[in-house]
Amino acid sequence: MSTQAPVVHPTYGNWRRPRRPGLGPLGLLGTVGVFGGIVVDLMLSLISLQATLFAFVVQAVFLLPLAARTPDGRNIYQVMALRISWLHRKSKGSTTYVAGPLSSRPGGRFRPPGLLNRVKVREGRDAYDQPFGVLHHRSRNLYTIVLGCEPDGGSLVDPDQVDTWVASWGHWLARLSAEPGLRGAAVVVETAPDTGNRLANELLPRIRPDAPAAARAVMEEVVQRYPTASSEMHTYISLTYGPTSGQRRKSDEIITDLAIRIPGLLSGVVAAGGGPAVPLSAERIAEVVRVAYDPSVAGEVLDARAQHGGTGLEWEDAGPSATVEKAKAYLHDSGVSRTWMLTLAPRGTVRANVLHGLLEATAGTRRKRVALLYRPIDPATSARIVESDRRSAQFMATSRRGMVQARASNEVSAAEQTAVEEATGAGLVEFSLMVTVTVDSEDELEDANTTVRNQLAGARLLMRPADRMQAAAFSCTLPVGILPWEYTLVPRELKEAL
């Protein structure tokens, strides 16, 4: 008599939110202000009691907004800065964009707006003689390449195979931390209802003229009805590189360097279950951006690729004819979009299919993009961070007398596991997630908002709408290499101190 061993589904997790230095919610800058204020108060107390009270009131007025936090972790100063920036852009008319021959812009072409307006696209060839596009972000001197892949589905796949894919993906991310000059990476999964053009272009030309009428009717009915119950999914990986410190290189040298790296990057994606992976040409990148801004042309783009092998679209014509940014929506050509940003990752452990519902096509939407943003950390900085987190977790767990709290104990276990994994070669990355949903009109946004909220609950994610920055957030979910931390006016180190 034999017994069957139960199937064990692996769980994943151990991500930790970066600990903000400082006293409680004040942050490093607020903590320095508190101790500096105490010193000033002591000195003024030797002169006058009234001056001491006045200084105390002034310090409280400036420090209390640092201590007050919104549910997503922002302080009052950050909220005020966002609102002031929105009002300033709205008063200048920067929230409206018009392109084309009737606009006042030179050239009369349809350049992408906002953060993509100054991007220049070039093309090179990799070791396999495949063309690949390179987006040069001239404002930050960054270079982006885009890889396209067709990941293997998770249906009817053994848990051991899934665990192997996850481990291989972790190794690939760890490798990115050693990539010279890499500033960040993004994985964009785009879903949309199937237009039926691909199936029609594949089946209809194969029907023989002398085929029986019944057979022809069946095939035509399949072409007509199948797209109503299917969807299309595309996965893109964008990698953004910047010059190393003290190094000046020409664009041709950088493109040659990227061409050498592409085969190794593709092999890592394939090993992680990415399926067939190829670099995207400049034309394909332009097509992706064009369809994102005008979803109604998706079928025409597929027809042109099927009939002529390509569209001939250039980057200068990949943008929309007009856009309007509102506080809670982004209007562009034939679509209206809203973007959400991650505020808290799932607590505890999750299974491999935690994002399955969020990545699926959503009924009633034109397109949906889920973007995972990664910022790899170099090995030296990673070791310093994990050791600092380890010491902080141990201090918090032993600072209180009596029974150790369950959460503090979990913090210690997680920090110890992270330190061990980093010491054995694992990489450390900062990650975030953004979701963009595009519908036909503003009236449909509320239904889409409810649907996304339900999907986020299933994925155990906490996200908030990117209100008053919808245009920039929309660009971040495109596979074009827009890294939010590279485009902030306030340096990242100062933001972390807040």
Helices and strands as residue ranges (DSSP letters): G 24-26, H 27-45, H 49-67, H 76-92, E 96-98, G 114-116, E 119-125, E 131-137, E 142-149, H 159-176, E 182-193, H 197-203, G 204-206, H 213-225, G 226-229, E 231-241, H 251-269, I 270-274, E 277-279, H 282-293, G 295-297, H 298-308, G 315-317, E 322-325, E 330-332, E 335-344, H 356-359, E 367-377, H 379-398, H 406-423, E 428-439, G 442-444, H 445-459, E 462-465, H 470-476, G 484-486, H 492-497
